[in-house]
Amino acid sequence: MMRITVNGVRVDVSVKKDNSSGVLEYGKGEALEKKREYKEFNLYLDSIHLRIMKIQRELEIEDVSVSASSVLDRFLGKDAPV
């Protein structure tokens, strides 16, 4: 799960990756193990984080109201950029 919070309002969405092995350190938001699969998992999480930050910046540049739901909608492709 991923949580997006803007101005204290939050929305949750699945990142479509399984953490059933319990390797994710929730405080840090990344896998702590040094195995290749965990490093790939961390890279995947980093790429999502960068996409979310880029979307937030795009909304600010477009002078659109930035909210957790507007960021999520853009992330999910429900709101195409202008």
Buried (B, 14 or more C-beta within 10 A) or exposed (E): EBEBEBEEEEBEEEEEEEEEEEBBEEEEEBBEBEEEEBEEBBEBBEEBEEEBEEBBEBBEEEEBEBBBBBBBBBBEEEBEEE
